[in-house]
């Protein structure tokens, strides 16, 4: 489990495409002594397992499922990427609960500079659209952001200078693709209240006295 608060802007050092997987090596400023093989780290919002550590280098083996459902296969040597270590019990939850399981790949529609802030507009796939709630949360390339003005399959988010300085989101341009993860609480609520065919809908709640 993660929070969507980025800890490090790492550098892609090497990528090795394999028939059914991808090997990713990154250069990081994270303390190697705080990490061990088997640890989970969110890489641009994708939960990956550390399979190798050498000084300031981390190695990840990415499965075919993860390669197919995220933007990791589009990375290039020299790209900067977001890293976040898994949340520890008792730690601060500065963003929102993020699992690192990508729900779909979205696309930047446009960007609008507003003084020191930046508005980014995204188009989302159908799997994410039901969870676009005004003032709700979404993880974009692993960054916890607030949803503004959702309209159908699009939404706007505003990046403050701190977020622009700590992430690569300010470099996004129209047409760029990003990893999206909907709010896990919203997914559970929808599942248990009829969004996935449970039979619990407004009529059911009214009939049983929950609403009038």
C-alpha positions in Angstrom: 0.0 0.0 0.0 1.2 3.5 -0.9 0.1 7.1 -0.4 0.8 8.8 -3.7 3.5 11.0 -2.2 6.6 10.7 -4.3 9.9 10.1 -2.5 12.4 10.1 -5.3 12.8 11.1 -8.9 14.9 8.2 -10.1 16.6 7.7 -13.5 16.1 4.8 -15.9 19.5 3.3 -16.3 18.7 0.2 -18.4 15.7 -1.7 -19.9 15.8 -5.2 -21.2 12.8 -6.3 -23.1 12.2 -10.1 -22.9 9.6 -12.2 -24.7 7.1 -12.1 -21.8 8.6 -9.5 -19.4 10.8 -6.5 -18.9 13.9 -6.0 -16.8 14.1 -2.4 -15.4 17.2 -0.9 -13.7 17.0 2.5 -12.1 19.4 4.9 -10.3 17.9 6.2 -7.1 18.7 8.4 -4.1 16.7 6.2 -1.8 18.7 4.8 1.1 19.7 1.3 0.0 20.0 0.2 3.6 16.3 0.8 4.0 15.5 -1.6 1.1 15.8 -5.3 0.6 15.0 -7.7 -2.3 11.3 -8.5 -2.1 10.3 -5.0 -1.1 7.5 -3.3 -2.9 8.1 0.0 -4.6 5.7 2.1 -6.7 7.3 2.9 -10.0 5.3 5.6 -11.8 2.3 4.3 -9.8 3.0 0.6 -10.6 3.7 -1.7 -7.6 6.9 -3.6 -8.4 9.0 -6.0 -6.4 12.7 -5.2 -5.9 14.7 -8.1 -7.3 18.2 -6.7 -7.0 20.0 -3.9 -5.1 23.5 -2.7 -5.8 24.6 0.5 -4.1 22.3 3.2 -5.6 20.8 0.9 -8.3 17.5 -1.0 -8.0 16.4 -3.8 -10.4 12.8 -4.8 -11.1 11.5 -7.7 -13.2 8.2 -6.6 -14.7 5.7 -9.3 -15.6 3.9 -9.5 -19.0 0.6 -8.5 -17.3 2.1 -5.3 -15.8 3.8 -4.5 -19.1 0.6 -4.8 -21.0 -1.5 -2.7 -18.6 0.8 0.2 -17.9 3.1 2.7 -19.6 6.3 1.1 -18.3 7.1 -0.4 -21.7 7.2 3.1 -23.1 10.1 4.2 -20.8 13.5 5.0 -22.3 17.0 5.2 -20.9 17.5 8.5 -19.2 13.8 9.0 -18.3 13.0 10.3 -14.8 10.4 8.2 -12.9 8.5 8.5 -9.7 9.5 6.1 -6.8 7.6 5.6 -3.5 8.3 2.9 -0.9 5.5 1.0 0.6 3.6 2.7 3.5 4.7 1.4 6.9 2.2 0.9 9.7 2.1 4.0 11.8 3.4 6.2 9.0 1.6 9.4 7.9 -1.0 9.1 5.1 -0.2 12.3 3.3 -2.1 11.6 0.1 -4.6 8.8 -0.2 -4.6 5.0 -0.2 -2.9 3.8 -3.3 -2.4 0.1 -4.1 0.0 0.4 -7.1 -2.4 -1.7 -9.3 -3.1 0.4 -12.4 -6.7 0.5 -13.5 -5.9 1.9 -17.0 -3.8 4.3 -19.1 -5.0 7.8 -19.5 -4.0 10.6 -21.9 -3.2 14.3 -21.4 -5.8 16.4 -23.2 -4.4 19.8 -22.6 -2.4 22.0 -20.1 -3.2 25.5 -18.9 -0.6 27.6 -17.0 -2.3 29.6 -14.2 0.4 31.8 -12.6 2.6 29.4 -10.5 0.0 26.6 -10.8 -0.6 24.3 -13.7 -4.0 22.8 -14.8 -3.8 19.4 -16.5 -6.8 17.9 -18.3 -6.9 14.1 -18.7 -9.0 11.6 -20.6 -9.5 8.3 -18.9 -10.4 4.8 -20.0 -13.9 3.4 -19.4 -12.6 1.4 -16.4 -11.7 4.6 -14.5 -14.6 6.9 -15.6 -17.1 5.7 -12.9 -14.7 6.8 -10.1 -14.3 10.4 -11.3 -15.8 12.2 -8.3 -15.4 16.0 -7.9 -12.9 16.6 -5.1 -12.1 12.9 -5.0 -8.7 11.4 -5.4 -6.8 9.7 -8.2 -3.3 8.5 -8.7 -1.6 9.8 -11.9 1.8 8.0 -12.5 1.7 7.3 -8.7 1.0 10.9 -7.6 -2.0 11.5 -5.4 -4.1 14.2 -7.0 -7.5 15.9 -6.5 -10.1 15.5 -9.2 -11.7 18.7 -10.3 -14.7 19.2 -12.7 -15.1 15.6 -14.0 -17.1 15.6 -17.2 -17.8 12.2 -18.7 -14.4 10.7 -19.4 -12.3 13.8 -18.6 -11.2 15.6 -15.5 -9.0 18.5 -14.5 -6.4 18.6 -11.7 -4.3 21.6 -10.5 -0.7 21.2 -9.7 0.9 23.5 -7.1 4.6 24.5 -7.3 5.6 21.9 -4.7 4.1 19.0 -6.8 5.6 20.5 -10.0 9.0 20.5 -8.3 8.8 17.0 -6.8 7.4 15.1 -9.8 7.6 15.0 -13.6 4.0 15.9 -14.1 4.8 19.4 -15.2 6.6 18.0 -18.2 3.5 16.4 -19.6 2.1 17.6 -22.9 -1.1 16.8 -24.8 -1.0 13.3 -26.1 1.3 11.9 -23.3 0.1 8.7 -21.6 -0.1 8.2 -17.9 -0.8 5.4 -15.4 -4.1 5.9 -13.6 -5.4 4.3 -10.4 -8.9 5.1 -9.1 -9.6 5.5 -5.4 -9.8 2.0 -3.9 -12.5 3.1 -1.4 -14.6 4.3 -4.3 -14.1 0.9 -6.0 -15.2 -1.0 -3.0 -18.2 1.3 -2.4 -19.3 0.8 -6.0 -18.9 -2.9 -5.8 -21.0 -3.3 -2.7 -23.7 -0.8 -3.6 -24.8 -2.1 -6.9 -22.2 -0.9 -9.4 -21.1 -4.5 -10.0 -24.5 -6.1 -10.0 -24.9 -6.7 -6.2 -28.6 -5.6 -6.3 -28.1 -2.9 -3.7 -29.5 0.2 -5.4 -31.5 3.3 -4.4 -34.8 1.4 -4.4 -33.4 -1.3 -2.2 -32.1 1.2 0.3 -35.4 3.0 0.4 -37.4 -0.2 0.8 -35.3 -1.2 3.9 -35.5 2.2 5.5 -32.0 3.5 4.9 -33.2 6.5 2.9 -36.6 8.2 2.5 
